[in-house]
Amino acid sequence: MDKKFLEKLILKPDPYLKVWVWFYTQSDSEGVFTSQVSFVLSRYKITRTTFQRILDFGCKWNESGMRVERKWNGNILELKWLGIESGTSVESEWNESGMSEEPEKKKRAPRTTKKESDKLYPLMVEEYNIFCKERLGMGAKMNALQGKSMKNIIAYLTHQVLLKYEKSSDIVDVEDSVLKAWKFILKNWALISSYYSDQVKLNQIDSNLPNILSQLKNNSKNKRDEKFAHTADEIANTSFE
């Protein structure tokens, strides 16, 4: 994001500037931003049509060489800054005193990268496989749909972790937090109502995840074991909009 682009944004209605600044500040060290579209609409109280216009405006901007690649798949939006001709790196960010620092020196919650997600995926599938064996007496059945649903679950839980720590200067292991949240969900499946608990395919869990987390939030206070108490507290204090 550069000065010329900001000058153009200021001339647009308020949501344009707020949304694109949020996109940029929440992108990871590789210049990738991922979020649920419904969350953005709720956060900035805009319609889907308005959001589409805001997105088109920024993605088409290239006077100074800024290029943004977009992937909008269902409810998941991914943006990637492809670089700026002036040589400014998306990896450089401003600290509180206004000085630029490199990613490895930043004192803020880390963002998950594609490499981290690739490492997390098999661990999440392994926990789900254990869950299926214990609950159904057979291993998990994985195919393209179930694999895509697992990636959506990872993206959703990752977003919740990042949202919780977006204003914190603490160093947070996002990957570990997502895996702990997934373990907590599966281990406490008995706290979920039968309507949702009977739907154990990953595409069903992906679709029901906000409702599942809401039930766990309300039912976990007096029924969680000590090992997962910290994770339960994190879920209970997270806003699932």
C-alpha positions as CSV (number, residue, x, y, z in Angstrom):
1,M,0.0,0.0,0.0
2,D,1.5,3.3,-1.1
3,K,0.9,7.0,-0.7
4,K,-0.8,7.5,-4.1
5,F,-3.2,4.7,-3.3
6,L,-4.0,6.1,0.1
7,E,-4.6,9.5,-1.5
8,K,-7.2,8.0,-3.8
9,L,-8.8,6.0,-0.9
10,I,-9.3,9.2,1.2
11,L,-11.5,10.6,-1.6
12,K,-13.8,7.5,-1.5
13,P,-16.4,6.8,1.2
14,D,-15.1,5.9,4.6
15,P,-15.5,2.1,4.3
16,Y,-13.0,2.0,1.4
17,L,-10.1,3.3,3.5
18,K,-11.0,1.3,6.6
19,V,-11.4,-2.0,4.7
20,W,-8.2,-1.7,2.7
21,V,-6.1,-0.5,5.6
22,W,-7.4,-3.5,7.6
23,F,-6.6,-5.9,4.7
24,Y,-3.0,-4.5,4.6
25,T,-2.3,-4.5,8.3
26,Q,-3.7,-8.0,8.8
27,S,-1.7,-9.5,5.9
28,D,1.1,-11.9,6.8
29,S,4.9,-11.4,6.2
30,E,4.4,-12.8,2.6
31,G,1.8,-10.2,1.9
32,V,-1.2,-12.6,2.1
33,F,-4.5,-11.7,3.7
34,T,-7.2,-14.4,4.4
35,S,-10.6,-13.9,6.0
36,Q,-14.2,-14.9,5.8
37,V,-16.2,-12.4,3.7
38,S,-19.2,-12.5,6.1
39,F,-16.9,-11.4,8.9
40,V,-15.7,-8.3,6.8
41,L,-19.3,-7.4,6.0
42,S,-20.3,-7.6,9.7
43,R,-17.2,-5.8,10.9
44,Y,-17.7,-2.8,8.7
45,K,-21.5,-3.0,8.3
46,I,-21.5,-3.0,4.5
47,T,-23.4,-4.9,1.9
48,R,-21.9,-7.6,-0.3
49,T,-22.4,-5.2,-3.3
50,T,-20.5,-2.4,-1.6
51,F,-17.8,-4.8,-0.6
52,Q,-17.4,-6.0,-4.2
53,R,-16.9,-2.4,-5.3
54,I,-14.3,-1.7,-2.6
55,L,-12.5,-4.9,-3.6
56,D,-12.6,-4.1,-7.3
57,F,-11.2,-0.6,-6.7
58,G,-8.1,-1.8,-4.8
59,C,-7.4,-4.8,-7.0
60,K,-7.4,-2.7,-10.1
61,W,-5.2,0.0,-8.8
62,N,-1.7,-0.1,-10.4
63,E,-0.6,3.5,-11.1
64,S,2.5,3.0,-8.9
65,G,2.9,-0.7,-9.5
66,M,0.9,-2.0,-6.6
67,R,-0.8,-5.2,-7.7
68,V,-3.2,-7.3,-5.7
69,E,-4.2,-10.9,-6.6
70,R,-7.5,-12.0,-5.3
71,K,-9.1,-15.4,-4.7
72,W,-12.8,-15.4,-3.6
73,N,-14.0,-19.0,-3.0
74,G,-17.4,-19.1,-1.4
75,N,-17.1,-17.3,1.9
76,I,-13.3,-17.3,2.0
77,L,-11.3,-14.3,0.6
78,E,-7.6,-14.4,0.0
79,L,-5.6,-11.4,-1.2
80,K,-1.9,-11.3,-2.0
81,W,0.2,-8.2,-2.6
82,L,2.4,-9.0,-5.6
83,G,4.9,-6.2,-5.0
84,I,5.4,-2.5,-5.7
85,E,7.7,-1.2,-8.4
86,S,9.3,1.3,-6.2
87,G,10.9,-1.6,-4.3
88,T,8.9,-1.2,-1.1
89,S,8.5,-4.6,0.5
90,V,5.2,-5.7,2.0
91,E,7.3,-7.4,4.6
92,S,8.3,-4.0,6.2
93,E,5.9,-2.6,8.7
94,W,5.8,0.4,11.0
95,N,6.3,-0.1,14.8
96,E,4.7,2.1,17.4
97,S,7.5,4.7,17.3
98,G,7.1,5.0,13.5
99,M,10.4,3.2,12.6
100,S,10.3,0.5,10.0
101,E,11.5,-2.9,11.0
102,E,11.9,-6.3,9.4
103,P,9.5,-9.2,10.1
104,E,11.8,-11.1,12.4
105,K,12.2,-8.1,14.7
106,K,8.5,-7.3,15.0
107,K,7.0,-7.7,18.5
108,R,3.5,-8.7,17.4
109,A,1.4,-11.8,17.0
110,P,2.8,-13.8,14.1
111,R,0.7,-14.5,11.0
112,T,0.4,-18.0,9.6
113,T,2.1,-18.5,6.2
114,K,1.3,-21.0,3.5
115,K,4.2,-23.1,4.7
116,E,2.8,-23.2,8.3
117,S,-0.6,-24.1,7.0
118,D,0.9,-27.0,5.0
119,K,2.5,-28.3,8.3
120,L,-0.7,-27.8,10.2
121,Y,-3.0,-29.6,7.8
122,P,-1.8,-33.2,8.4
123,L,-1.8,-32.6,12.2
124,M,-5.4,-31.5,12.0
125,V,-6.3,-34.5,9.8
126,E,-4.6,-36.9,12.2
127,E,-6.6,-35.6,15.2
128,Y,-9.8,-36.0,13.1
129,N,-8.8,-39.5,12.2
130,I,-8.4,-40.4,15.9
131,F,-11.8,-38.8,16.6
132,C,-13.5,-40.9,13.9
133,K,-11.9,-44.1,15.2
134,E,-13.1,-43.4,18.7
135,R,-16.6,-42.3,17.7
136,L,-17.3,-44.3,14.6
137,G,-15.0,-47.3,15.0
138,M,-13.3,-46.5,11.6
139,G,-10.8,-44.1,10.2
140,A,-11.6,-40.8,8.5
141,K,-12.6,-40.9,4.9
142,M,-10.8,-38.1,3.1
143,N,-11.5,-36.9,-0.5
144,A,-11.3,-33.5,-2.3
145,L,-14.4,-32.1,-0.6
146,Q,-13.3,-33.2,2.9
147,G,-9.8,-31.9,2.3
148,K,-11.1,-28.5,1.2
149,S,-13.4,-28.4,4.2
150,M,-10.5,-29.1,6.5
151,K,-8.6,-26.1,4.9
152,N,-11.7,-23.9,5.5
153,I,-11.8,-25.0,9.2
154,I,-8.1,-24.2,9.5
155,A,-8.7,-20.7,7.9
156,Y,-11.7,-20.1,10.2
157,L,-9.9,-21.1,13.4
158,T,-6.8,-19.2,12.4
159,H,-8.8,-16.1,11.8
160,Q,-10.3,-16.4,15.3
161,V,-6.9,-16.7,16.9
162,L,-5.6,-13.7,14.9
163,L,-8.7,-11.7,15.8
164,K,-8.2,-12.4,19.5
165,Y,-4.6,-11.2,19.4
166,E,-4.7,-8.4,16.8
167,K,-4.2,-5.7,19.3
168,S,-1.7,-7.6,21.4
169,S,2.1,-7.4,21.4
170,D,2.4,-10.9,22.7
171,I,4.3,-13.5,20.6
172,V,1.7,-16.1,19.8
173,D,2.2,-19.5,18.2
174,V,-0.9,-19.3,15.9
175,E,-0.4,-22.8,14.5
176,D,-0.3,-24.3,18.0
177,S,-3.3,-22.4,19.1
178,V,-5.3,-23.6,16.1
179,L,-4.4,-27.2,16.8
180,K,-5.3,-26.9,20.4
181,A,-8.7,-25.4,19.5
182,W,-9.3,-28.3,17.1
183,K,-8.4,-30.8,19.8
184,F,-10.7,-29.1,22.3
185,I,-13.6,-29.2,19.8
186,L,-13.2,-32.9,19.1
187,K,-12.5,-34.0,22.7
188,N,-15.6,-32.1,23.9
189,W,-17.9,-33.3,21.2
190,A,-20.3,-34.7,23.8
191,L,-21.1,-31.1,24.8
192,I,-22.6,-30.5,21.4
193,S,-26.4,-31.0,20.8
194,S,-27.3,-34.2,18.9
195,Y,-28.4,-32.2,15.8
196,Y,-24.8,-31.0,15.2
197,S,-23.0,-33.9,16.9
198,D,-24.4,-36.4,14.5
199,Q,-22.9,-34.5,11.5
200,V,-19.3,-35.6,11.7
201,K,-18.1,-35.2,8.1
202,L,-15.6,-32.4,7.7
203,N,-17.8,-30.5,5.3
204,Q,-20.7,-30.7,7.9
205,I,-18.4,-29.5,10.7
206,D,-17.1,-26.7,8.5
207,S,-20.7,-25.5,7.8
208,N,-21.7,-25.8,11.5
209,L,-18.5,-24.5,13.1
210,P,-19.9,-21.2,14.4
211,N,-22.8,-23.0,16.0
212,I,-20.6,-25.7,17.4
213,L,-18.2,-23.1,18.9
214,S,-21.1,-21.2,20.4
215,Q,-22.4,-24.3,22.1
216,L,-18.9,-25.2,23.5
217,K,-18.6,-21.6,24.7
218,N,-21.8,-21.9,26.7
219,N,-21.4,-25.5,27.9
220,S,-17.7,-25.8,28.7
221,K,-17.4,-23.8,31.9
222,N,-18.3,-26.6,34.3
223,K,-17.6,-29.6,32.1
224,R,-14.1,-29.1,30.8
225,D,-11.1,-31.1,32.1
226,E,-7.9,-29.4,33.4
227,K,-5.8,-30.3,30.4
228,F,-7.9,-28.2,28.0
229,A,-9.0,-25.4,30.5
230,H,-6.8,-22.8,28.9
231,T,-8.1,-23.5,25.4
232,A,-11.7,-23.4,26.6
233,D,-11.1,-20.0,28.1
234,E,-9.7,-18.8,24.8
235,I,-12.7,-20.0,22.9
236,A,-15.1,-18.6,25.6
237,N,-13.5,-15.1,25.2
238,T,-13.5,-15.1,21.4
239,S,-16.1,-13.3,19.4
240,F,-17.5,-15.5,16.7
241,E,-19.1,-13.0,14.3
